[in-house]
C-alpha cells in the first residue's frame, strides 16, 4: 500500500530538482559578479603578455602574486628594478646580475607615467613618448644576450612583471603632491610625473625598488634634495674581473636610498646616483658586458614609418652609443 501517491511524489521531486538548479544558477551568477567586481576594483593588475602581438617562447611572463614580499637586503633575496630596456636601467640589471650575483625581478610599467592618457600610443598630446614596442623588443634582445654571455646569471633574471594599471588612491596622490611640491622638488607645470606612480607602487608593496635614473641635472632642486638626503648603503661584492682582458672593475653593490622618515620616495633606491653614462660604459667594458648596452633603446619618439630613433629627443641627444637594433 502506497502512503504517498505517485503524482504527488513526482511533483515533490520535480520541485526539488528546480530548486537545486536555481541554487546552482544563483551561485554561478554571484561568482561571475564577484569576479567582475574584483577585476574592476583591483587596480593593481598584471598581464601575461606584453600586449603588442605574439610573444616569443623565450619571453615568459610571470603573473603577480597578491602580495609581493618585502625586500630586505640579504644577498639571497630578490632585488627589484624598474626596467625599460633603456641604457640606464639595463646597466643596472646587468650590474646586479653579473657583478653582484643577485636574483633580479624586473618591473615594466605599460601605461602612461607622466600624462593623463590611458594609452600613450594613441594619445593626441604632442609630448608623449611612443616607444613601447621598441622597449619591449630591446628587453627581448637583451635577455637573449645575457643568456649567451652568462647562462648561470641569466637564470637569476626573473620573468618581467608588467604593471598595467595605476593604483587609484586620491588620498595618497594628494599626500604625495603636498610633500613633493611643498619643497618645490618638481616643476608645478608638470601635473603628473613618473615618481608618483613608481613611489606609490613601492609604498603599497612596501618593497624597495631600484630606479635606473641618471638624467637628474645637478642644478635642479630635486638633485640638491637627493644630494642632501640620500644615504649610501653597501652590499659590496669583490672586484669583478673581465674574463678576456683580466682587468679589474671597482667593487659593486653600492646603492643609495632616502632616509627622510615617511618621505614619498622612501622605497625607491638610486643605485646610479653620482655616476655618468660614460662611467657606466667604462665599468661594462671592464666586466665584458658593454655590447649589451648597445642593444638598449632610448628614443622617445621613433619614426612612425621605419621605427628608427628620431635623433632629436632628449634621450637621443644624451645617448653615448648608437642604437644597434632598429
C-alpha positions as CSV (number, residue, x, y, z in Angstrom):
1,X,0.0,0.0,0.0
2,X,1.4,3.4,-1.0
3,X,1.5,6.1,1.7
4,X,2.1,8.8,-0.9
5,X,0.6,8.5,-4.4
6,X,2.9,8.6,-7.4
7,X,1.8,12.0,-8.9
8,X,2.4,13.8,-5.6
9,X,5.9,12.1,-5.3
10,X,6.8,13.2,-8.8
11,X,5.6,16.8,-8.1
12,X,7.8,17.0,-4.9
13,X,10.9,15.5,-6.8
14,X,10.4,18.0,-9.7
15,X,10.2,20.9,-7.3
16,X,13.4,19.8,-5.5
17,X,15.1,19.5,-8.9
18,X,14.1,23.0,-9.9
19,X,15.3,24.4,-6.5
20,X,18.7,22.7,-6.9
21,X,19.1,24.1,-10.5
22,X,18.1,27.6,-9.2
23,X,20.7,27.4,-6.4
24,X,23.4,26.4,-8.9
25,X,22.5,29.2,-11.3
26,X,22.5,31.7,-8.5
27,X,25.9,30.5,-7.3
28,X,27.3,30.9,-10.8
29,X,25.8,34.4,-11.2
30,X,27.2,35.5,-7.8
31,X,30.7,34.1,-8.7
32,X,30.6,35.9,-12.0
33,X,29.6,39.2,-10.4
34,X,32.2,38.9,-7.7
35,X,34.9,38.1,-10.2
36,X,33.9,41.2,-12.3
37,X,33.9,43.5,-9.3
38,X,37.3,42.2,-8.2
39,X,38.8,42.8,-11.6
40,X,37.2,46.3,-11.7
41,X,38.4,47.5,-8.3
42,X,41.6,45.6,-8.0
43,X,43.5,48.4,-9.7
44,X,46.9,46.8,-9.3
45,X,46.9,44.2,-12.1
46,X,49.4,42.4,-14.3
47,X,49.1,40.7,-17.7
48,X,50.6,37.5,-19.0
49,X,51.6,39.2,-22.3
50,X,53.3,42.4,-23.4
51,X,50.3,43.3,-25.4
52,X,51.8,44.1,-28.8
53,X,51.5,40.8,-30.7
54,X,52.7,37.2,-30.4
55,X,55.1,36.6,-27.5
56,X,58.3,34.7,-28.4
57,X,58.8,31.5,-26.4
58,X,61.8,32.8,-24.5
59,X,59.9,35.8,-23.2
60,X,58.0,34.1,-20.3
61,X,55.9,36.5,-18.2
62,X,55.2,35.7,-14.5
63,X,51.8,36.7,-13.1
64,X,52.0,38.7,-10.0
65,X,51.1,37.3,-6.6
66,X,48.6,39.2,-4.5
67,X,51.3,40.4,-2.1
68,X,54.9,40.8,-3.1
69,X,57.5,40.0,-0.4
70,X,59.1,43.0,1.3
71,X,62.7,43.2,0.1
72,X,65.3,43.4,2.9
73,X,68.8,43.1,1.8
74,X,70.2,39.7,2.4
75,X,72.2,38.5,-0.7
76,X,69.9,35.6,-1.3
77,X,66.7,37.8,-1.6
78,X,65.0,39.0,-4.8
79,X,66.0,42.5,-5.8
80,X,63.6,44.6,-7.8
81,X,64.3,47.1,-10.5
82,X,62.1,49.3,-12.8
83,X,63.3,48.2,-16.3
84,X,62.5,49.8,-19.6
85,X,65.1,48.3,-21.9
86,X,66.9,51.7,-21.8
87,X,70.6,52.4,-21.2
88,X,70.5,53.3,-17.5
89,X,68.1,50.6,-16.3
90,X,69.7,47.9,-18.4
91,X,73.1,48.7,-17.0
92,X,71.6,48.3,-13.5
93,X,70.1,44.9,-14.5
94,X,73.5,43.7,-15.8
95,X,75.3,45.1,-12.7
96,X,73.0,43.3,-10.3
97,X,73.2,40.0,-12.3
98,X,76.8,39.9,-13.4
99,X,78.6,42.0,-10.7
100,X,76.6,41.5,-7.6
101,X,75.2,37.9,-8.1
102,X,71.7,39.0,-7.3
103,X,68.3,37.5,-8.2
104,X,66.7,40.2,-10.2
105,X,63.0,40.9,-10.7
106,X,62.4,43.5,-13.5
107,X,59.2,45.5,-13.4
108,X,57.9,47.3,-16.5
109,X,55.1,49.9,-16.4
110,X,52.9,49.7,-19.5
111,X,50.7,52.7,-19.0
112,X,51.4,56.5,-19.2
113,X,53.6,57.6,-16.4
114,X,53.8,61.4,-16.9
115,X,50.5,62.3,-18.6
116,X,46.7,61.6,-18.3
117,X,46.5,59.5,-21.4
118,X,45.4,55.9,-20.8
119,X,47.3,54.6,-23.9
120,X,50.4,56.6,-25.0
121,X,50.5,55.1,-28.5
122,X,47.1,56.6,-29.4
123,X,47.3,59.8,-27.3
124,X,46.9,63.0,-29.2
125,X,49.1,65.1,-27.0
126,X,52.4,66.2,-28.6
127,X,54.9,65.4,-25.8
128,X,54.1,61.8,-25.2
129,X,56.6,59.1,-25.7
130,X,55.7,56.4,-28.2
131,X,58.4,53.8,-27.8
132,X,56.7,50.8,-26.0
133,X,57.2,48.5,-28.9
134,X,60.9,49.3,-29.2
135,X,61.4,49.0,-25.4
136,X,59.8,45.5,-25.3
137,X,61.9,44.4,-28.3
138,X,65.0,45.7,-26.7
139,X,64.2,43.7,-23.5
140,X,63.8,40.6,-25.5
141,X,67.1,41.0,-27.3
142,X,68.9,41.8,-24.0
143,X,67.5,38.7,-22.3
144,X,68.9,36.6,-25.1
145,X,72.3,38.4,-24.9
146,X,72.6,37.8,-21.2
147,X,71.7,34.2,-21.7
148,X,74.5,33.9,-24.3
149,X,77.0,35.8,-22.1
150,X,76.4,34.0,-18.8
151,X,73.7,31.3,-18.7
152,X,74.0,30.9,-14.9
153,X,73.4,34.6,-14.3
154,X,70.5,34.5,-16.8
155,X,68.7,32.0,-14.6
156,X,68.6,34.7,-11.9
157,X,66.8,37.2,-14.2
158,X,63.2,36.5,-13.3
159,X,60.3,37.0,-15.8
160,X,59.3,40.6,-16.2
161,X,56.3,41.8,-14.2
162,X,54.0,44.1,-16.2
163,X,52.1,46.8,-14.3
164,X,49.1,47.7,-16.5
165,X,47.1,50.0,-14.2
166,X,47.9,52.8,-11.8
167,X,46.8,52.4,-8.2
168,X,43.7,54.7,-7.8
169,X,44.2,56.3,-4.5
170,X,43.4,60.0,-4.4
171,X,44.4,60.4,-0.8
172,X,47.9,59.1,-1.5
173,X,48.2,61.3,-4.6
174,X,47.3,64.4,-2.6
175,X,49.7,63.5,0.2
176,X,52.5,62.8,-2.3
177,X,51.9,66.1,-4.2
178,X,51.8,68.1,-1.0
179,X,55.1,66.6,0.2
180,X,56.7,66.8,-3.2
181,X,55.6,70.3,-4.3
182,X,55.9,71.8,-0.9
183,X,59.6,71.6,-1.2
184,X,59.5,72.6,-4.9
185,X,61.1,69.3,-5.8
186,X,59.4,69.1,-9.2
187,X,58.1,71.8,-11.6
188,X,54.5,72.6,-10.9
189,X,53.7,72.8,-14.6
190,X,54.2,69.0,-14.6
191,X,50.8,67.9,-13.4
192,X,51.8,64.3,-13.4
193,X,55.2,62.6,-13.3
194,X,56.7,59.2,-13.1
195,X,57.8,59.3,-9.4
196,X,54.2,59.5,-8.2
197,X,53.4,56.2,-9.9
198,X,56.6,54.4,-9.1
199,X,56.7,55.6,-5.5
200,X,53.0,54.6,-5.0
201,X,53.6,51.1,-6.3
202,X,56.6,50.6,-4.0
203,X,54.7,52.0,-1.0
204,X,51.8,49.7,-1.5
205,X,54.0,46.7,-1.7
206,X,56.5,48.0,1.0
207,X,59.2,46.9,-1.4
208,X,62.5,48.6,-2.2
209,X,62.9,49.0,-6.0
210,X,65.9,50.4,-7.9
211,X,65.4,53.1,-10.5
212,X,67.9,53.4,-13.2
213,X,67.9,57.2,-13.4
214,X,71.0,59.3,-14.4
215,X,69.3,62.2,-16.0
216,X,68.9,64.4,-12.9
217,X,70.7,67.6,-13.7
218,X,73.0,68.8,-10.8
219,X,71.5,72.3,-10.5
220,X,67.8,71.2,-10.1
221,X,66.1,71.5,-6.7
222,X,65.4,67.7,-6.9
223,X,69.1,66.9,-7.4
224,X,70.1,69.0,-4.5
225,X,67.4,67.3,-2.3
226,X,68.8,63.9,-3.3
227,X,72.3,65.0,-2.6
228,X,71.3,66.2,0.9
229,X,69.1,63.2,1.8
230,X,70.4,60.1,0.1
231,X,72.3,57.7,2.3
232,X,74.9,55.3,0.8
233,X,74.2,51.7,1.6
234,X,76.9,49.0,0.9
235,X,76.5,45.4,0.0
236,X,79.9,45.2,-1.6
237,X,81.0,42.3,-3.8
238,X,84.6,41.6,-4.7
239,X,86.2,43.3,-7.6
240,X,84.9,41.8,-10.9
241,X,87.4,40.7,-13.4
242,X,87.0,40.9,-17.2
243,X,87.2,37.3,-18.4
244,X,89.1,38.3,-21.6
245,X,91.4,41.2,-20.6
246,X,91.8,40.3,-16.9
247,X,91.2,43.9,-15.9
248,X,89.5,44.6,-12.6
249,X,86.4,46.8,-12.1
250,X,85.7,48.6,-8.8
251,X,83.7,46.8,-6.2
252,X,80.0,46.5,-6.8
253,X,77.0,46.6,-4.5
254,X,76.8,50.3,-3.6
255,X,73.3,51.8,-3.6
256,X,71.5,54.9,-2.2
257,X,68.1,55.5,-0.6
258,X,66.3,58.4,1.0
259,X,66.4,58.3,4.8
260,X,63.8,61.0,5.5
261,X,61.1,59.4,7.6
262,X,57.8,58.9,5.8
263,X,59.0,60.5,2.6
264,X,57.0,59.5,-0.5
265,X,60.2,58.2,-2.2
266,X,61.5,56.2,0.7
267,X,61.1,52.8,-1.1
268,X,62.9,54.0,-4.3
269,X,66.6,53.4,-4.5
270,X,69.0,55.3,-6.7
271,X,72.0,53.0,-7.5
272,X,73.3,55.1,-10.3
273,X,73.4,58.4,-8.3
274,X,76.5,60.4,-8.9
275,X,77.6,58.4,-11.9
276,X,77.6,59.2,-15.6
277,X,76.7,57.3,-18.7
278,X,80.4,57.2,-19.6
279,X,81.3,55.7,-16.2
280,X,78.6,53.0,-16.7
281,X,80.1,52.2,-20.1
282,X,83.6,52.1,-18.7
283,X,82.5,49.6,-16.0
284,X,80.6,47.5,-18.5
285,X,83.8,47.3,-20.7
286,X,85.9,46.2,-17.7
287,X,83.3,43.5,-16.9
288,X,82.7,42.4,-20.5
289,X,79.0,43.4,-21.0
290,X,79.4,46.6,-22.9
291,X,77.9,45.1,-26.0
292,X,74.6,44.6,-24.2
293,X,74.4,48.4,-23.6
294,X,74.4,48.8,-27.4
295,X,71.2,46.8,-27.6
296,X,69.3,49.2,-25.4
297,X,66.6,51.6,-26.6
298,X,66.5,55.3,-25.6
299,X,64.4,57.3,-28.1
300,X,61.0,58.6,-27.0
301,X,59.7,59.4,-30.5
302,X,60.8,56.7,-33.0
303,X,59.9,57.3,-36.6
304,X,56.3,56.0,-37.2
305,X,57.2,54.6,-40.6
306,X,60.5,52.8,-40.1
307,X,60.8,52.7,-36.3
308,X,64.2,54.3,-36.2
309,X,65.3,56.8,-33.5
310,X,64.3,60.4,-34.1
311,X,67.7,61.7,-33.1
312,X,66.2,64.9,-31.6
313,X,64.5,64.0,-28.3
314,X,66.4,64.4,-25.0
315,X,67.0,60.7,-24.8
316,X,68.6,60.6,-28.2
317,X,70.7,63.7,-27.5
318,X,72.0,62.2,-24.2
319,X,72.8,58.8,-25.6
320,X,76.5,58.0,-26.0
321,X,76.1,54.8,-28.0
322,X,74.4,54.3,-31.4
323,X,71.2,52.2,-31.4
324,X,72.3,48.8,-32.6
325,X,68.9,47.2,-33.2
326,X,66.5,49.4,-35.2
